[in-house]
Each structure stands twice: as structure tokens, then as C-alpha cells.
Amino acid sequence: MKAGMEHVQTEKQATEKKQYWNFREHAELIAAITSGLLILIAWVFKDNMNHTVWIALNLSAFAIGGYAKAKEGITETISNKELNVELLMFLAAIGSAAIGYWTEGALLIFIFSLSGALETYTMNKSNKEISSLMELQPEQALRISNGKEEIIPVSELEIGDLILVRASERVPADGVIARGLSNIDESVIRGETSIDESAITGESVPVPKSIDSEVYAGTVVLDGTLTIKITKPANETLFQKIIQMVQSAQEEKSPSQLFIERFESTYVKTVLAIVILMMFVPYFAFGWSFTHSIYRAMILLVVASPCALVASIMPATLSAISNSARRGILFKGGVHLENLGHVKAVALDKTGTLTNGKPRVTDFHVKAGLDKNEVAAIAGAIEKESTHPLAEAITAYGSDYSRNVQFEIEDMRTESGNGVRATVNGDLWKIGKPKYVGSEESAAFNDGIAEKLQSQGKTVVIAKRNDEIVALFALQDTVRTDTVQAIKTLKKQGIKTYMLTGDNEMTARAIAEETGVDGYIAECLPDDKVNYLKDLRKKYGHIAMIGDGINDAPALATANVGIAMGEGTDIALETADVVLMKNELSKIPDAMSLSTRMNRIVKQNMFFSVAVIALLIASNFFQAIDLPLGVIGHEGSTILVILNGLRLLK
């Protein structure tokens, strides 16, 4: 009962926290709208209200709408000792009010705060993926210690701890299935269950699991109750790595954004200097009234502020990063998203990138007159005792044939580096390399089929019973289902593709022909991959590297953009600039298209904002616009570039 009440209290606190943060999320927008309503009331009822009340309404609009931006501008100016756009807008609004243009100053504050609220909305949208991921990972776990159950925070879990996870509950931390509870579900007696891993892989089909299978934080147990042994600390789970990668993406800035930020301070100082000159030079040189000179200086202060230019990049970048994260492509920074659009060639690792990373039986030949089912079942059962990847593939293949076959395996032994041997129903079986069972006999089996299969880049395993060869297995690491289409799409986009692999020449050539890459290099050591990438950079300028293994890490760091498969090693994930969470190569062309689209929108925004600023400044010098039009033109252009950037969310 106590545990249940704790659960209810936790849910209630989470709900209250969510509601609180929802209010905070929209506070800036609420303030901007309130400011706009006050301005509207003051404007509509100006002739029917006391002048003091009218000023009070405008002052309220100033305070409510401008508080957030004024605080931001003053705080950043003090901390960075650099002038910024927010301070410039704050001064322009005060200047407008000082010369009697209360409504214009308030309108400036309103539109500026509205554009700021839109930018905040964009940042909140980019944080949405992080929030949803964090909500998927439970905050508490039911730990089993000395036969007792206790609810503890997930952060207190240690490697080796045993936790209990019931059906429909989310796994709180990464681990392996230790055992099930037989009194809950019959399937769990065998240690079998299924888990919804869609939060990790995006695949809706449940994944079957058994004892010793890996499970990940945030996934859902669908059947029975499981005991899970923790294998990673709470701060090192796959979920935490995803969250950290998305968060770091918001901290890194693209070259364009860095240029704008360096340019901003100098530009603001220049504008302020010109504004001061304009307040006095026309008064003395052209005979303008002092009030008119100050008025034109205030208009210049408004229209020359680079708000639209500053807002040209970050909203678009954050929108594109959010879009990519939703599709399972995690960028570690805006710079990498920008660079991806400039890539002219892509280098790809073979194993685990172009291929699935696990060998499987592609061909099975049995000696004439023998029972195919029996031979496959016996070979699979013998190999079951071995942990070699080829043995696992043969075991998986043989399991499909073992239903109606009865036999007894005895004296199973592993011959290191060669294969395995065992006695089955009194017969001696050997399974392994051709030279282990007999090179000449293997070469002659079924009219020399072994040589043909090896020429296709496949690995041959021979099964021998007593003194005769009874079967041949051909195994190969198969190409991913989406690899060929991904390569074709990259080629259509004008991107060259090259495969880099440590595998032998024969296998490399076979995979290269099947996938359709433009070129390949076989038998590559890690430093060979790095050297080849340097050559590609000289030839194409901007290149990307896609890999998943420890040996790919140096190459990932060398490329302009390093891309890691989501199932790759930790070092590959940490070194890469981009992570494909769903291991789908078909996402790469999509990401490149999004990058190109983002770069195009950023250029559109920058050109448009500079053109508007130039037009408004010129119009002010020729006295062709007044303050309200200057406010609308300037802040309207800021809102337009932000909205243009938000298109990348779709």
C-alpha cells in the first residue's frame, strides 16, 4: 500500500511539475500578448480616457512586454561587456517614449517581445525530443536485495543490482535478463518474453528476449515479470547518451551563427555612434528642429537594429535539429548540420554499416541421398555449444530443421581456430574449416561448389561424419535491406560513395558490386582509413565517414562529418558528429537534403533581413517613413525570418 501511495504521489508531483513548466514555457508569449492587448486598449480608447491612465497603460505594456528582453539585454551586456541587439531595442523604445511617441515605443516592445517568444517557441520545440525521452525513463526502480524488495531512485542503482520489472512497465536502466518469475506467466519459466523497443529503434514490432538478453532503459516489458541485472550506471544508459547528444547539439553553433555573433557587437556600436551623430548633425547642419532630429535618430535606432539578421540562423538550425531528432538522426551541433549539406563524397565502413554485421547461412548443400533436415539439425545442435559468430549462425539455421529430429550429442569439443567435434548417435562429426576436415575432399565436394562460393566472398564451413563429407555451409555478412537504395539515392544527389573495409579483397569486391559503391579499399587498418580519407578530402573538399566500430573512430574524427550507426561501439558514438539511431542508411540522403534546405533558408533569411535594413535606413534618411512604419517594417521582417526557419520543423 505504501509503495502504491508513493507511486501515486510521484505521478501527482510529476503532473504538477509538468503543468508548472507548461506555464513557464509560454510565459514569454503570454507577456507579449498581454502587452499587445494593453496597447490596443490604449489606442482604441485614447480619446475617452484620462491622459495619465493612457500613459499608465503604455507603461504597463512596456514593463510586461519588455521585461524579459530588457533583462536579457542588460544581463548579457554586463556579463559579456558587449553591447547587443536587445539593449539596442530597449534604448529605442525609451527614446520613442521620451519624445512623446508612447504608442510607437510600446508597439516596438510588443513586436520585439513577440518575435522573442517565437524564438523561444522554436527552442522549446527543439527540446521536445529531450523531454519526451526523459519522460520515458522511470525515476524509480524496484530493487531486490537479500530477498527483500525496495523502491529506490534509479540514480542509486549500481552495476550488479537485481531489479524487478513487471509487464507493461518500462525498464529503468540498461541490463540483462537474469530470470523470470514462474508464478506470473508460463512463458517466463523459459526466460522468454517480448519487449517494445520502439523508443530506441523506432521499430513497432516487439523484440523477443530470453535469459541473458540485453534490455535498455525506456523500453517496455510486454509479457510477465522479469528480474534484470544492471550492467551500466544510470548516467551511462543509452537513453542518457541520446539526451546528452541532443543537448550538445544546442550548445554548438554553426560558422554562420558564430560570424553573426562576432559581427553583432561591432554593428551595435556603429549604429549607436551614427544615432548620436544624427541627433545633433541635422540640427546644426541642415536646420532641422531638435525634436525632428531626435525623432529621425530614434527611427534609425529602430530600423538599423540587426534583429532579423541575428534571428536568421538559430531558429532555422534548431528547427532542423529537432526535425532530424524526431526522425532518428541526432546531430551533435549546428555546425555538423550545416557541413553535411556541403559533402561531396561519403566513405562507408562495410561490417555493421553497409552490412548487418552478423554472418548468416546463405547456401546449404547436402550430399546426395542424405536427409537435409537431419544434417542441418545435428550441425546446428553441435555448434550450439560454441560462441563463435559462424557457429551461432549455423545454430540459428539448424534450429528451423530440428523439430522432428531425435539425436544425442556427446563428447563435444572445440578445436581452437579450426572448428568443433562431437559424437552423435555413435558417429564422429567434425564441423569447421576445409583444411580441418580435409582440404582435398572439401574441394571435390559437389563438383567443387566450395571454390565457387568462396569466389563470391562467402565463408565456407564443412561438416564431416566419420570419413565422409556430408554438408557444406556458406556464410556471409549480408547487406542491409536499405543499403542499395541509399547508395542509389546518394548517387542521384551527385555524392560519390566509397567502401573502406578491413576484410579481404574477394569479400570486399563482392559487397562493393552488390551495393553499387563507386569504389572500395580492402584490408584497411585504422590508419589506412585515415590516410584514404585525407586523400578524399583533398579531392572533394568536404567528405563524410559512416562507421560503427572502434577501428572507425579515427576515420570518423578525420572526416568533415563523422556519422555513427546507433548500434555501434561507444567510442564510435562519442567520436561521431551525427548518430543514426535507427541504423538506417536511407536516412543519410534525407539528412543531406534537410541540410541543403536549411542552408538555403538561412541564406534567404540573411539576404532578406539585410535588404530590409538597407531599405528602411535609406527611407529614413529621405524622411519617407515615420516611426510606426519603421517599427512594423523592422520587427515584421524579424518575425518573417523566424517563421521561415520554423518551416524546417516539417
N, C-alpha and C positions, 0 to 999 in steps of 0.2 A: 504493500500500500504506500509505504514511504517513497519507494522508488518511483511509483506511478505518480505521486504528487509532485516529486521533484521534476519529473518529465513534463507534467502539466505546467508547473511554474516556469520551466525553461522555455516552453512553447509560448507562454504568455509574455515573458520578457522579450523573447525574440520578436513577437508581433509588435509590442510597444516600441521596441528599438527600430523596427522596420518603418513604422508609422512616423516616428520621430525623424528618421533620416529621409523619408519621403518629403516631409515638410522642409527640411534643410536643403534638399536637392532643388526645390522650386522656390526657395526664399527670394533669390535674386529676381526671378521672373515676377513673383508676386509684388515685390517692391517697385519694379518698373511699371507694372500695370496700374498699381495704386497711384504712382506719380502721374501717370498719364490721365487718370480719372480726375485728379485734383486740378491738373492743368485745364482739362475740358470744362470742369465746373467753373473755374475762374474765368475762362474765356466766354462761356455762354452767358453767365450772369454778371459780367463786369459792370454793366450799366445799372444794375439793380442791387448792388451791394456796396457797403462801406469800403472806401479805399484801403483802410487798414486791414480789413478782413481779406480783401483781394490780395494784398501783399503777403498776408499770413498764409493764404492758400498756396501761393507761388513758393514761399519759403519752405512750406511743408513738402511741396513737390521736389524742391532742391534737396532737402535733407533726406527724404525717403528714397528717392531715385538715385541720388548721387553718393550716398554714404559708402556703399561697397567699393565703387570705383575710386572715390576720393581717398579712402583708407588705403586701398591697394597702391595708388599712385604715390601718396606721401610715404608710406612704409617702405616701398621699394626704392624711392629716391634717397631716403635716409640710409637704408642698409647697403645699397649699391653705390651711393654717392654719384648717381647718374640720373639725369632728367628723363622722363618717359612720357608717353602719349597720354596716359591717364591724368597726369599733372597738367599737361597742356590743355586738356578739355576742361578740367576743373577751373583753371585760370580764365579760360574763355567764357565760361558760364558766369563767373564772378564779375568779369569785366562787362558783360552784357547787362547784368543787373545794376552795376554801378552807374551806367549811363542811362538807366531808366527802362531798358528793354527786358523787363521781368519775364514776360511770356516767352520771348525768344531764348533767353538763358535757360528757363525751365524746360523748354522744348528740346534744347540741346542735351540737357541732362537726361531727359526721358528717352530720347532715341539712342544716346550713348549707352545708357543702362540696359536698354532693350537688346542692343547688339551684344553687350557683355553677357546678358542672360542666355542669348542664343549660343554664344561660345561656350558658356558653362554647360549648356544642354549637350553640346557636342562632346565635351569631355566626359560628361556623365554617361553618354551612350557608349563611349569607348571603354568606360569602366564596367559596363553592364556584364561583359563576359566574366570579369574577375568576380563580381558579386555573385553571379549565378553559380560559378564554380565553388566559391567559398560556402554557399548555402548547401551545396551537395555533400560537403564533407562534414560528418557529425562532429559535435564538440565534445561528446562524452562516449565512453566505451564501458562495456560490462566485462571486467577482468576477473579471471578465475585464479585464485591464489590459495593454495593449501586446502582445496576443496570448497572454498567459500567464494561467493560472488559479491563483487563490489563495483559500484559505478564510480568511475574516475574521469577526470578531464583527459582528452586524447593526448594533450601535451605531456602527460605524465607517463605515457606508455614507454616501455623500454624494449629493446631487442630481446626476443626470447619469451616475452609475456604471452600468456594464452588469453584470448578474449572470446566471448560468445556472441554470435550474430544470428538472429532469428530470421525466418522467412519474411520478405518484404522490407527488411531493414537494410540500410546502407553500411558498407564496410567502412569502419572509421580510420583504418591505417593499412598500409601495404603489408602483406604476409603470405603464408602458405597454409593450405587447409591441413589441419592436424588430424581431426577426426570429426565424425558426426554423432548425433545422439539417436540411438536406435528407437527410442520410445516416441520420437517425434514423427519420423517419416521412414517408410520402409526403404526408400532409395538411399537414405543416408547411412544405412547399415553397411552398404558397399562403399561409402565415402563418395557417392556420386551426387551431384547437384547441377544446377544451371544458374548462371549469373548474367544479369543485364549489364553489359559493359558499354552501353551506348554513350554514356557520359565521357568515356575515354576515347573510344574508337569511332563513335558515330554510327556503328552498325546496330540495327534494331534486333537482329536475330540473337537470342540468348546463347551464351557460350557454355558448353558442358565442362564441368570441373570435377576432379576427383582428389583423393588424398595426395598431398604434396604439390598440387596445382597452385600457381601464383594467383593471388587476388589483389585488387587495387582499391585504395581508398576512393569512396564516392560511388562504387558500383553496388548493385542491388542483388541480394541473395533471393532467388525466386522459390527455391524448394528447401524445406526442412530447416534445421538449426545446425550451425557449423561452429566448430572450435577452430580458431585461426591463430597460428603462431606468428607473432610480429617479427618482421625481418628488416624493417627500416624505421628510424626515428620519425616522429610525426612531421618534423620540419624538412624531411628529405623524401617525402612521398611524391609520386608522380603528379598529384594534384598541386602540391606546393611548388614544384618546378614550373608547372604551367602558369600558375599565378605570378611567380617571380618573373617569368619571361614576358608576360603581358605588361606587368608593371614597369619593367625596364624599358619596354618599347615606348612608354610615355615620357620617360626621362631623357632618352636620346633624341637629338634633333637633327634634321636634315641640313645639308650645306646651305640650302636656300634660307631656312629658318635662322641659322646662325648668322648669315650675312645680314638679314633684316634686323636682327637684334643688335649687331655691331653698328649698323647704319642708323638705328633709331635715335640713339643719344646725340650723335653729331647733328642729325637733321633737326631735332627738337631745339637744340641750342641755336642753330642757324635761324629757325623760324622765330624764336623769341627775340633774337637780335634785330631781325627785319621788322618785327612788330613794334619794337621800341622806336626804331627809326621812323616808322610810318606814323607813329603817334605825334611826332614833332616836325619832321621834314616838310610834309604838305602844308602844315600850318604856317611855317616860316617861308617856304619857297614858292608855294602856289596860292597862298591867300585863303586856304580852306579855314573854316571855323575850327576851333579846338575840339568841339563836340563831334564834328563831322570826321575829323582826323582820327579821333579815338574810336569812333563807330567803325570806320573802314579798317582800322587796325584790329578791332575785335572780330570783324568778318574774316580778315586774313588769318587770325589766330585759329578760327574755327575751320576754315576750308583747307588750310595748309597742313593740318594735323594728319599724319600718315596712318590713321586708324584702319582704313580699308586695306592699305598695303601690309600692315602688321597682321591683319586677320586673313590675309590671302593664303597662308600656308598651313598654320597649325590646325585649324578646323578641318581642312581637307585631309591632312595627314592622319589625324586621329580618327576621322570617319573611315578612311581606307583601312587603318589598322584594325578597327572594330569589325568592319566587314570581313576582313581576312580571318580574324579570330573566330568569328561565327561559322566560317567555312572550314575550320580546322587547319588554318595556316597562321602560325604565330611568328610575328616579326619582333625582333628584339630592339627595334628603334626605327624612327622615321627615315634615317639615313639609308638603311638597308632597303626599305620600300622604294625610296627614290632611285637608288642604284640599280635595282632589279630591272627597271624599265630601260636601262642603257646596255644591258647584257647582250652580247653578240654571239657568244658560244657557251655551251654547257658541257662540263665534264661529269661523267657519272661513274660511280663505283658499280661493279657487277653484283657481287653477292649481297643480298639483302636490300639492294636498291633497284636494279633492273630485274633481279630475280627475287624469289620468295625467301631465299636464304636457307632453305632446308631441302635436301635431296628427296626425291620420291621415285618410286619404281615406274619407269616409262615403258619398259619392254620386259616380257617374261616368256622364255622359251623352255619347253619341257621335252625330254627325249621321247621319241615316238613310242606309243604303247603304254606309257605311264599315266597314272591318274593326276591330272593337273591340280585338282583340289587338294589331294593328299600331299603332294610335294610342296605346294605353296604353304599349306598349314604347318607342316613339320618344320620347314625352313624358318617360318615366322616364329614358331614356338622356341626353336633353338636360339635364335637371335634375340629373343626377349630378355635373356639374361645379360646381354651386352648393352653398354651405354653409348656405343659408337653411333654417330649420326646415320651411317649407312645401315647399321643393324636395326635402328629404330624405324627406318623407312621400310625395310623388309618385313619387320614385325607388323607394322601397320597394314602392309599389303596382304600379308598372310592371314590376318585376323578375319578378313572377308571370306576366307575359304575354310575356316576351322570349325564351322558349326556341326558338321556331320562326320567329323573325322576323329577316331579314337586312337591314341598312342601314348606311350610313356617315355619321358626323356630322363636319361641317367648320365652321370659322369660328364656333365657339361664343363668344358674348359675353354679358356680364351688363350689363343696363341698370339702373343703380343706382336702387333704390326702386321699380322697375316690374316687372321680370321678366327673362327671358333670350331670346336669339335665336340661331338656328343654321341651317346649311344641311344638309338631309338628302336624299340621293339627288337633288340638284339643286333641291329645293324649300326655300323660306324659311319657317321656323317661328318663331312668336312665342308665348311662354307667359308669362302674368303677369296683372296686374290688368285688369279690364274696360276701364278707361279707356286702358290701354296698347295693347290690341289693337283697341279701338273700342267706346265705351260703348253706342251705339245698337244695333249688331249684337249685342253681348253680351246686351242686354236683350231682344232679339227671339228669341234662340236657343231652340229647342224650346219655343215658346209661353210664353216668359217664366219659365222654370224658375229662372233666377238669382235673381229677386226673392223667390220662394217660399223658396228655400234660405237666403237671407240673413235672412229674417224668422225663421228657426229658429236664428239665432245662428251660422250657419256662414260660413266664408270661401270665396269663390268665386274660382277661378283658371281663366282661359280659354286654350285652345290654338287658334292660328290658323295655317293652312297657306296660304301665298301670300295670296290675297284672300278666303278663306272660313274661317269659324269651324268647327272640326271636333270640338271636345270641350269639355266643362265638368267641372271637378273641384270638389267641395265638400269642405272640410276642417273638422275640429273637434277640439278637445281633448276627448277622450271621458271620461266619468265612470268612476271606478274601479269595478271589479266589486262591491266590498263597500260602496260609499258609501250606496246607497239603504237597504240593510238596517241599516247603522249608524245612519242618521238615524231610521229607524222605531223601532229599539230605544231610542234616546235619548228619543224622544217618549213611549214606553211608560213610561219611568222618570220622566216628568214634567220632562224637561230641554228647554228651548227652544233652537232652533238658528237661527243667522243666518249668512248668507254675506257676506263682505266681499271685494270684488274691484276691481282697477283696470281691468277690462275694461269695454266699452261696455254700455249699458243693454239692448240687444237680446240680446246673448250672455248677460249676467247673468240676465235673465229666463228664457231658455230652460234654462239649467243649474239655476236655482232650481226651476223647475217639474218638471224631470226628477228632481232629488234629493229634493224634498219638504221643503226647509227652511222654517221659519216666516216668514222674511223675508230681505231682501237689500239691500245697498247697492252700487251700481255706481260706476265711475270714482273709486275711493278712492285718494288719495295716502297715504303712510305716516302723516302727521299726522291725516288724516281717520279712519283706522282707530283711532288712539289716542283721538281725541275721541269716536268712537262707542262704544268700549269703556268709556270713563268714564261715558257715559250708561247703558250696560247695567249697570255696577256700582252706579250709584245706584238702578236699577230692581230688580235681582235680588240685590244684595249680594255674592254670590260667583259669578264667571264664569271660564271657561277660554277660551283662544285657541289655535287649531291652525293652524300655518303652516309654510312651508318656505323662504321666500326672505329675501333681505336686507331687503326692504321690510316684512317681517313682524316683524322683530326688535323695533322699538319697541312694537308691539302685544303681542308675547309677554311683554315686560317689564312692561307695564301691567296685564295680567290677573292675577287671583289665582293662576292656574295656567297657565303657558305650555307648550304641547305642540308639539314639532317632529317633522316627518316625518324618518325616518332618512336619506333621500336628499337632505335639504335642505342649504342652504349652511352653511358653518362658523359664521357669526355667528348663524344661527338655532339651531343645535345648542348653541352656547355660552350663548345667552341663555335658552333654554327651561329649564323645571323638570323636564320629562318628555320622553323621546325614544321614538318608536315605531320601533324598529329594523327591523321588517318592513313598515313603511308601510301597515299595515292599520288602517283607521279602526274596523273592527269590534272592535278591542281596547279602544277607549275605554270603551264601556259595561261591558265586563268589568272594566277597571281601576277604574271608579267603583263597581261592585258590591263589589270587593275592598276599596276604601277605606271604604265604608259598613260592611262586615263587620268590618274592623279597628277602626273607631271604636266599634262595638257591643261587640266583645270587650274593648277597653280599658276601657270603662265598666263592663262586667260585672266585670272584674278589680278595678278600683278600689273598686266598691261592696262586693264580696265581702271584699276584704282589710281595708277599714275596719270592716266589720261583725264580722269575726273578731277583730280587735284590741280593739274595744269589748267584745265578749262575754268575751274572756279577761281583760281588765283588771277588769271587773266581778266575774267569778268569783273572781279572786284576792283582791279586797278582802273578799269574803264568805267567803274561805277554802274555796271549793268545789273547787279544783283543786290538785294538787301539781306539783312541778317537771317530772316526766316528761310529764305530760299537757300542761303549758304548752309544753314543747319540741315535742311532737308536733303540738299544735294550731297553733302559730305557724309552724314550719318546714313542716308539711304544707300549710298554706294557701299558702306561698311556692311550693312545688313545683306545686301545682294551678294557680296563675295562670300559671306558666311553661308548663306543659303545655297550658293553654288557648290561650296565644299561639302555641304550635307548630302548632296546627291550621291556621293560615294558610299553612303550607308546602304544603298540598294545595289 
